[in-house]
Amino acid sequence: MIRNIFSYFRIIILFSIFAFTLNARAEENSTEELAKKLANPVSSLISVPVQNTYTCCTGANNSSRFTTNIQPVIPFSLNADWNLIVRTIVPIIHQSSPAPDIGAKFGLGDTVQSFFLSPVKESDGIIWGAGPAFLWPTATNAMLGNQKWGAGPTVVVLKQMHGWTMGVLANHIWSFAGESDRQNVSATLIQPFISYTFPNTVGLSLNSEMTYDWTNEQWTIPVDLGISKVFTFGKQHVSLGVTGQYYARKPDNGPDWGARFTATFLLPK
C-alpha cells in the first residue's frame, strides 16, 4: 500500500516536472519569437520603444543633446494579404547651450510618421514594406525643429534567416509648407542594419542612421553598435538595449559621439 502511494506521488512529481519543462520551453520559444519579430520593422507586433540618446560635443560650448524618442509601432491587418504598419517618432529634446549667447532649450522636436504597406506572406524569404512618410512641425522651439511640413516616400526591405536579420530602411522627405524664413527640407535617410539574435534573446546589432541634407549638401553618418536582450517582468515582455555611436562623418557643428539606452515594450497581438 505504502509502496503504491510513493509510486503514485512519484508519477505526479515526474509529470509536474515534465509539464513545467514544457511550459518553460514554450515560454522560451515565445520570447525568442518576440525577439525575432522585434528585429523586423514591419512585423505583426505592437511595440513601444523608448529610445534615450545622448550626443556630444557640438558648438563653441561643446554642447550636448539628450533626446528621448517615443516610437510606437502599430500594425493593422487590412485583409488576408496585406498589413499596414504605422511607425511614429515623437522626440523630447534637451539641448544644452551651444554658444555663450544662446541658452539651453527643452521641449518637443518635429514628429516623423511613416506608413508601411507590407504583404502578410514573405516572397522568397524577403520581407518588405513601402508607403508615405510625413514630417509634422511639432517642435515647441525653433532650435528644436525645422518649422516645416514635409512628406515623401519610405521603404524597408529585409531578410531573416538562422538568427540573422539584415536589410535597409530609407525615406526622403521634402518640405511643402511652413515658416517662410526657415530653410526648405530635402533630406534622405538611409538606415542599413544587420543583427544576430541568439536563442536566449540576446541580440547584437550594427547599423547606421545616415542622412544626407540636400539643401546644405551635407552627410551625417553615425555608426551604431549595440547589444540587447528581452526580459519578462510578470507578463510584460521588455527588450533592454545599449548602443554606442561614433560619427564617421558629420557637419561642422555635428556631434562627435553618442550613447543610447532603449527600452522597448512588446505587446503581442
Secondary structure, 3 states (H helix, E strand, C coil): CHHHHHHHHHHHHHHHHHHHHHHHHHHHHHHHHHHHHHCCCCCCEEEEEEEEEEEEEECCCCEEEEEEEECCEEEEECCCCEEEEEEEEEEEEEECCCECCECCEEEECCEEEEEEEEECCCECCEEEEEEEEEEECCCCCHHHCCCEEEEEEEEEEEEEECCEEEEEEEEEEEEEEECCCCCCCEEEEEEEEEEEECCCCCEEEEECCEEEECCCCEEEEEEEEEEEEEEEECCEEEEEEEEEEEEEECCCCCCCEEEEEEEEEEEEC
